[in-house]
Amino acid sequence: MLIYVLPFISTILLFSASPGPGYAALSWISLIPLYVFLHRASPKQSFWTGWLAGVVYYLLLIYWVTISMETYGGLAPWLSISALVLLCLYMGLYHGLFCWLMSRAMTTGTAFPIWFGACVWVGLDYIRGFMFSGFPWMDVGYFHYESLLRQVADLGGHHLLTFLVILANGLLYRFLQDRSVKLSLKQNWLAILCLALAFTYSPLRLAQIKTVSKEAPALQTGVIQANINQGQKWQPEQKLASVNKHIGLTNTALASSPPPELILWPETSLPFYPSRDPLFHHVQAETVESDGSYELLCGAPHIIRKEEGYDLYNAALLLGPDKSPTYYFKQHLVPFGEYVPLRNVLPLPKALVQSIGDFTRGKDATLLHAERAAIGALICVEAIYPDLARKEVNLGADLLANITNDAWFGRSSAPIQHLAMTVFRAVENRRSIARAANTGISALILPTGEIIASSELFTEAILVHPLPLLKERTIFSRFGFLFPVFCLMGAIILSIRKKQSHPQRH
């Protein structure tokens, strides 16, 4: 029975490698105990045990969901815990399916399926990224957001780094099986070459991007973190105080030398409808109109009246001294956070429905054109969806701006996880990112993925630094999810070939 403990040892190793605990090096060996189990278990045993281990993994990884729903969303504890468990039961299915497929592959051949394992893992990550609106939170590649190896993301996205980690796990397990360096080199030379090329490419590409960044024009950029209490943020009597706090910190940022040309405030930093509230004129008068040397990008809810009813958007606004505000509307809304899927069909508790917003999804990627930069805005969790940033870069964005309100996560590991995923949007597209978070973590990120300035959680902060404006389009920017699609196709082809060449053992 001790063998059934092995998948859970892999679970602990994977979780320990994730941002939060932060021992990313453990990811390179994390799946070895799981592979030992899969080699001895039947496909049926592998699925159910793997599924349960996956559920435990996601409970450890995204426990903060209850903080968002209960502490700040006002839901009863039983509702928030039920939602977390249901989400983890779903997420664990991908882990269970990986274990089932790997177990079947192991029964149809003597050699451990190194390539098959890496292709299946990445293929399932890709599916999870869009299935049921998608929840691509914390794929294994994201664990290495501080690693030199992150530079390969401009080729195949963060999925390529995940592929390399899973491939390395398979290689190490194969070596433990063979216990012969000579035999392992002979049989697995292509996989070893693949890893060697990645470790060679990364420092060379890093040096190249640093050189390009030095030669590129730079935009002096400021980020404001006002640390507004989430419980007070939307109270009518607190609106003016909240706005004035942002204005005061902005004036402090403008005293920097040189002063910022672009300043970011976080998501919904204007806790009112700008088109309907006279307080918006106060914001304009005290910021861009009183000092015409900079532009202001901030977040606010935006309402558009229609013949019947209205559309409500989570918006990013760009304000300048001599022009009307321009808007970007959030495209990827959070299900059960900003809208209720199938509201009229699902038998959802009334308390849940009433506590959730009813936002309208933005239809298209829209750039915000500042005087010296074309800005691609990413509101909150839009930063975890690689294709949104890629589309904005292909439209001409030379700067990405992530405005968010991670106060919903409380003092948990979610803010650092969110930041880790955002770093990869910079590397994938070779664009600087300015990130403004209400309570943190705010950051300024270079096209290399280096975080040159960041804030602490739940503190006021001002970050000012020049950000290079690069124009080049990477392989990932041009072709997007081509690599994980190839992995998915490769997994299917390898599975069919193994089934045809070896009779299935029952």
Summary of the structure (lengths in Angstrom):
residues: 506
radius of gyration: 24.0
end to end distance: 21.3
largest distance: 77.1
contacts: 1798
relative contact order: 0.13
helix: 53%
strand: 15%
